[in-house]
Amino acid sequence: MKINKLLVKTKNKNYSIFVGKDIANNLHGIFKRENINLNKCLIVVDKELPKNPCYKIINSIHSKQKKIIFFRSSEKNKNFSSVNKILDSLFRENFSREDCVIAIGGGITGDVVGFAASIYKRGIKFINIPTTLLAQVDSSVGGKTGVNNKYGKNLIGTFNQPDLVISEINFLKSLPKRELICGYAEILKHTIIANRRKFSFLEKNKNKILKLNSDIIQKAIVDSCIIKKKVIEKDERERNLRKVLNFGHTFAHSFEASLKYTKKLNHGEAVLMGMKCAIKFSQQIKCISKNDATRLIKHIDSLKTKNLKNFFKLKNIETLIKFMKNDKKNKSNKINLILLKRIGKPEINSNYSVSLIKKFLYNELN
């Protein structure tokens, strides 16, 4: 099966994304063609990864000096303590800026390792090998890195574009359906904000994607990466256009933070709930037509994930609002939301009063 290659061009760096099956067989050639120096590398591996595809990748990395450390991936471990462990390994082995750090794991692993790479000696080369559908279509593309703190999710971090991204589809076979839906949430988000025709493709092929039909899943990943790459090429540092990628996320991040990042709600499930809230809020203020809103909500509901009332009650509204106010997009006492005018047409830079959003959440939870 063909391996797809995408080239991301930003002001600070150009880099390639490879998407396909059995990439390990071609990894040495890819590194050579992409001019990646493997003289010395630190490989940070998600501890929970299936051993077979993981070690197939590791064994394909031919380095004169290769050090492997394991990371227990969780939102609670997405912190400075984890970053310091990676930095300690780099300093002990005296890595230079021309050496490289390789992350093999999901989005949390990539974010933590990418952040550590960006601040070690002001930047060491970073290769991301995302192993979840969510990471392959979202966090591995665009250069956002970071960790959480008590004030919210991803509030400490950098923009640090990777030097190379390798998305091996074989890793997806080990994922439970819940994790596949988590990744599908971001595929859905990208199509909702970018392209009505691609949303129609998802409506027809959702089940094939979740069943990992090889041709369909690869197309869905590539299409999603293309949408995101076009956005970040125009706005690498989220000054304006890139904010559209946060559709549903202001709500979603508040859900995750309010629950203290419990495993009862994963990021994709939070995003699905957040998008549903954003769509309903868009309809409430007459920003989107009833037909488009109904069509989108029907698709989200067909995934049969949990809803807002499974996690929150009216008494939780103040906590949710507190975290929404901490969102990075806010520049005033109002809350910035990315909404929808129609499928494929987002509304950015819109600010809404706390009282209006409180009223909306009250109606949703009542």
Phi, psi and omega in degrees: 000140184296139172266125179275141175237128175244144177248121178261127182241109176244170181298326185270332186194144169255140179207160183257149172241125177251132180231126178170185179258149175057038180294334180306326180295340183245006190297317181300317179294323179296313179302319182295313181293329181270006177058043177269120180279116181253028179303317178217129179218145172253123180252119178255119190243132172299124186298335186268003183292146173298136189293322188299300180293331181295309182287338174295320177291311183302317181291343179273354178268102184269102182233146178293326179223108186239121178244135181241130171233153183251144184234130176272105187283122173195157179299326180291333178269003178275073189213178182295329179300316178294320178298317182297325178296321178292316179299319179301318179297320180293317181291320181299324181266003179052054176295143174264171180289344178272349174282184183218156174246135181239127175258130174237106182166192181280195185296324180295314178301313180298319180295315182292313182292320178297322178294314179300317180297326184287335184253351177286115182051034181064022172129115174245155182300141186228125177245129182250124175243085184288138186245357177247158178298319180302312181291323182293328183260350187226282192293336181282348183248122172120346171084007176283130175231165176159176179227166179267162167215186186294345181271348178155190187264133174058032182276348177241122182176188182221165165264112183219097182297138177291168175268343180191143175234130179239112179254102181268113184293333181302333178298332186291338183298334184272354185280136172291161183303325180301319179288326177294319177296324177303313178290322180300328180303320180283326173301315180298315179303313181299317181290323181299321184273349190241325195201113180296323181295319179291331174294321176299323177299318179294320179301322182279332191241010182309311184294323178294323178296314182289340175266006175061040170301120192308308183295318185289316182293322179294318178298318181296319179295312181298314180301317181295317178296323179296317179300313183291319182297322179297324179290311185288335176294331179272332185211081187294323189253024172059042177284327184209278188302320186299342178301336181299335180291349177267014178307123180083348189278335177297315174294311187301313181296326178291325177297313182295314182293321180298328179269007179057038174058039177293152178289352178296337179225114178270173187299316181297320178296320177296320179295319177300315177296320180294318178295321179298318177296317181297322179292315180296320178294320177301319180290321182299322180266013176061040178269327183237150180289155179298322181297313179295317180298315180298317180298316181292315181294323176300318181294315179297316180296331181293343178281347173055045173265177183286161180241178188306317184290347175289340186240331189231153175236176181303325182294344182271356186300316181300320179294317178300315180297321179303315181286328176295325179291335178279356184302143185298336184282343185288136177234006180210191178285351177272170181250127181276128178234142170266119183242185182237135170272322176196172178298123182091000182224093180279163176245119181246167178059038176251129182245139185230148183292150178301321182296323180292319180288324175300317180297319178298312180296324177299314180295324180290328186260352183283000000 
